Amino acid sequence: MNPPALEARQLTKYFDDPVRVQVLHGLTFALGRGEFAAVVGKSGCGKSTLLYLLSTMDTVYEGDLLIDGVLMRGKKEAELARVRNEQIGFVFQFHYLLNEFSVLRNVMLPGEKLGKFSRQEIEHRAYEKLKILGIESEALKLPNQLSGGQKQRVAIARALINDPLIIMGDEPTGNLDKKNGEIVFDIFKQLAETYHQALLIVTHDPEFAAKTHRIIEMEDGRIVNGAATGPGQPQ
Ligand SMILES: Nc1ncnc2c1ncn2[C@@H]1O[C@H](COP(=O)(O)OP(=O)(O)OP(=O)(O)O)[C@@H](O)[C@H]1O
């Protein structure tokens, strides 16, 4: 059996700014392949801090993090950068697309950075991703010629270019209207159910959270609900 896409074991985080404050209190949970989980909780409960740790961007923590069964502790920054680029796709509330490049090139950039495929192959993959997101006709436009919903779909295509095992989002629908939020939700669901990617999405939208496979509820730096993967959850 495959290991979980993501596993946190007693993840603990302190900030020392200006005094020592514990922000995460020994979080233990796993996220399987094909699972679509929402992380919810009040402002300040530690959701973004958790995402930072899980995405390997913050390496100062206690406890352990495993990605696809591999322990992240002790890895050098260059190795972590490779893990991030290859295994994790990130979608933020704001799209951070580069306006001087076409939509297609924006999607291709993380593929070029990975350096695993030829430029032609990356371009082919970028078109494929834009197609999944229903915006291949916009490929040669500049990001600022698109609507907000379309831009967010480009950002998702960019997160998918290297076929990551895990997709993380910090309020990826926070900036969208209801209709576009639903489109993005359906895309995430398809990624989990058709492509067996693991999705961990921070959201303040209860309707969005209620439609995912699993809600991980946080309170004051602890998981108070949804830490355990239920029986029958896709792996
Ligand atoms: N760099 C930092 N230094 C000190 N404290 C921090 C730092 N970053 C976050 N915190 C604190 O850690 C706690 C958790 O913050 P975090 O941003 O993870 O919460 P959140 O649940 O994502 O909130 P929101 O929903 O408002 O985005 C908060 O009390 C915050 O003030």
The ligand as an SDF file (V2000), in Angstrom:
LIG
                    3D

 31 33  0  0  0  0  0  0  0  0999 V2000
    6.0350   35.3200   12.3330 N   0  0  0  0  0  0  0  0  0  0  0  0
    5.2740   35.2900   13.4340 C   0  0  0  0  0  0  0  0  0  0  0  0
    5.7690   35.6850   14.6140 N   0  0  0  0  0  0  0  0  0  0  0  0
    5.0170   35.6320   15.7340 C   0  0  0  0  0  0  0  0  0  0  0  0
    3.7510   35.1790   15.7840 N   0  0  0  0  0  0  0  0  0  0  0  0
    3.2080   34.7690   14.6290 C   0  0  0  0  0  0  0  0  0  0  0  0
    3.9360   34.8010   13.3920 C   0  0  0  0  0  0  0  0  0  0  0  0
    3.1160   34.3210   12.4150 N   0  0  0  0  0  0  0  0  0  0  0  0
    1.9440   34.0190   13.0000 C   0  0  0  0  0  0  0  0  0  0  0  0
    1.9970   34.2830   14.3250 N   0  0  0  0  0  0  0  0  0  0  0  0
    0.9170   34.0480   15.2930 C   0  0  0  0  0  0  0  0  0  0  0  0
    0.5820   32.6750   15.2370 O   0  0  0  0  0  0  0  0  0  0  0  0
   -0.8160   32.4900   15.4010 C   0  0  0  0  0  0  0  0  0  0  0  0
   -1.3670   31.6980   14.2320 C   0  0  0  0  0  0  0  0  0  0  0  0
   -1.3060   32.4910   13.0550 O   0  0  0  0  0  0  0  0  0  0  0  0
   -1.7960   31.9360   11.6300 P   0  0  0  0  0  0  0  0  0  0  0  0
   -1.4980   32.9710   10.6160 O   0  0  0  0  0  0  0  0  0  0  0  0
   -1.2380   30.5900   11.4250 O   0  0  0  0  0  0  0  0  0  0  0  0
   -3.3640   31.8170   11.8750 O   0  0  0  0  0  0  0  0  0  0  0  0
   -4.5380   31.5160   10.8300 P   0  0  0  0  0  0  0  0  0  0  0  0
   -5.4020   30.4980   11.4680 O   0  0  0  0  0  0  0  0  0  0  0  0
   -3.9480   31.1770    9.5180 O   0  0  0  0  0  0  0  0  0  0  0  0
   -5.2780   32.9080   10.7730 O   0  0  0  0  0  0  0  0  0  0  0  0
   -6.1280   33.6040    9.5660 P   0  0  0  0  0  0  0  0  0  0  0  0
   -7.3540   32.7560    9.4040 O   0  0  0  0  0  0  0  0  0  0  0  0
   -6.4320   34.9520   10.1010 O   0  0  0  0  0  0  0  0  0  0  0  0
   -5.2590   33.6100    8.3500 O   0  0  0  0  0  0  0  0  0  0  0  0
   -1.4150   33.8790   15.5450 C   0  0  0  0  0  0  0  0  0  0  0  0
   -1.5890   34.1420   16.9140 O   0  0  0  0  0  0  0  0  0  0  0  0
   -0.3650   34.7850   14.9640 C   0  0  0  0  0  0  0  0  0  0  0  0
   -0.3920   36.0510   15.5720 O   0  0  0  0  0  0  0  0  0  0  0  0
  1  2  1  0
  2  3  1  0
  2  7  2  0
  3  4  2  0
  4  5  1  0
  5  6  2  0
  6  7  1  0
  6 10  1  0
  7  8  1  0
  8  9  2  0
  9 10  1  0
 10 11  1  0
 11 12  1  0
 11 30  1  0
 12 13  1  0
 13 14  1  0
 13 28  1  0
 14 15  1  0
 15 16  1  0
 16 17  2  0
 16 18  1  0
 16 19  1  0
 19 20  1  0
 20 21  2  0
 20 22  1  0
 20 23  1  0
 23 24  1  0
 24 25  2  0
 24 26  1  0
 24 27  1  0
 28 29  1  0
 28 30  1  0
 30 31  1  0
M  END
$$$$
